[in-house]
Amino acid sequence: MKIYLKFKNKENIYHLLVKIFILIIFTTNLNAKERCSTKQIIGSIAVITLPQIGIVNIKSKVDTGARTSSLHCSKILIDSTKKWVTFVPLNETKSIKMPVSRIAIVKSSNASTEKRVFIKLKTVIGNCHYETEFSLTYRSEMAYLALLGRNLLKNNFIVDVSF
C-alpha cells in the first residue's frame, strides 16, 4: 500500500515531521510517571522537552535558589480577560496561545522585581513527565533559555552538581 501526500512547500513537510516526532516522543513515555517513583539524580544542567509547545531537547539550568521555573519568550501578550497569554517561545517564530495559570510578582537574583505570567506545561526530563509551572520572561542574555526551580525539583530530584 502506498500513500501519497501533497504539500505546498517544504516548510509544511518540516512542520508535519516535527509534530510526528514530538507525538512519538510524548506517546512513548505516557506511562513514564509510574517509573519515576524514586528521585532521579540531576546535574546543574538538564535536557528537557516541552511537548505542548513543540520544544525538544533544550539545555536548562537547574537552579535550587529559584522557587519557580522560567522560560525565555518574546512577544508576551496577556489578553484583556487575563485568562490567556500569547507568546513566542525561545527563539522560535511561531506564537503560541495558552491559558494563564497565574500572574505574580517575581524577585530575580539581582533583587529586582517583575510582574510575570505563569503557564503550566508538561515537562519531560529523562523518562519522566511532570506538570511544571513556568514563568514567561525575556532571558536572551542568559546562558540557558530555560531555568528549573525548586517547585519542580523538590520531591522529584536529587541535585548533584558533579553529575
N, C-alpha and C positions, 0 to 999 in steps of 0.2 A: 504494500500500500504506500503510495507516495502522496505527500501533502505539499501543495504549493501555496506560498503566501506572497501576496503582492504588497510591496512597500513603496511609498512615495520617494523616500530618500534613505540614505544610510543612517541618519540620526534616529529615525523611527526603529530601525533594526537594533541599534545600540540600546535604546531605551527598553525595548522588549527583552533583550538579553539580560540587561541589568535587573529588571523585575523578576525574570525567571530565576536568576542566580540568587537574589535575595529570598525569593519564595523557597528555593531548595534549602538554603541555609536555615531559614526560620522553621520550616516544617521538619527538618531532620532533627531538630533539637526541641521539639514540642514537649517532650517528657523530661527535659534536662533538669528542671527544678527538683524533681524527685531524686536525681542522682547527686544533688548538692546539699544533702542533709548535714554534711560536715563543712567546717570552714575551709576555704581554699587559701593557700599562701599566694600572696600577690606582691609584686615588687613596687618600686617607685613609679614605674610606667606600666600601664596595662593597655592591651589592644581590645577595643570594644567595637561592637556592631549595633547600630540603631536601625532595625529593620523597618520601622514605621515611616521613617523619613529617608530611607534609601542610603544610609551611611554604612559602609562596610569597612571593617578593619582599620580604624584610626587609632593612633597612639594617643593616650590620655595620661595626664599627670595624676598620680594618686596623692591626695593632699589631706592628711589627717588633721590639719589645722582648719580646714574649711568645713563648715557644717553641711552645706549643700553642694551638689554637683552643678557645673555650669557648662554651657555650650556656646561656642563662638557663632554668632549670627549677625547678619546685617539686615537692614530694611525691616526692623521690628515695628509692626503696627498693630495696636490693640483696637478692636472695633468699639463703637460707641457704647455697646452693652457691657463691655469688659468681660465677655464670655468667650471670645475668640481672638486669636492672635495670628497674624500672617508674618512670616519671616523667611529669610534665605539662609539656610544652614551652611556653616563652614564657608568654603569658597565656591559653592555651587552657583548656578544661575537661576534655577527654578525656585519660585516661592512656594511655601507650604502653609496651609491653614490648619490650626489645631485648637482644641478647647483649652482655655486658660485654667490652670489648676489653682493658682492664687497670684496675687500681686503683693510684694513686700519690699521693705527697705532692707538692703544688704550692705554690710560693712565689709570693705575689701581689706586686704592685708596691709595696705598703706593708710588705714584708718578712715578713708573717705567713704561716704555713704552714697548709695544709688538705689533708685526705685527700679525693681526688676519684675518681669513677668515670669512665671513658672509654668512648665508643662510637664506632663507625665509621659515617659517613653519606656517602651520595652527595651531593655539593655541586655545584650548578650556578651558575657565575658567567659572565655573558655567554652565549656559545655553547659553553662548555666544561664538561665533567664531571670531577670529581675525587673520589677517595675520601679523606675527611678524618676525622681522629680529633678528636673534641670532648670536652672535659671538661664534665660537667654540674655547674652551680653556680647559686646564687641570685644573680642580677645585677640585681634590680629597681631598685636605687638608681643603677645606671649609665645613662648616656645611651643606650647601644646594648645591646640584649639578646643580641647575638652578637659575638664577637671572633675575628678571623682572625689566627693566629700564624704564625711563621716556617716551621713544618713544612709548611704549605700553600703559603706564599708562595715559598719557595726553589724554584728551577728552573722556576717557573710564571709569575712576575710580576716586573715592574719597578715599584717603588713610587715614584710622583711625587705629592707632596702638593699640587702646584699643579694637578693634573689633576682 
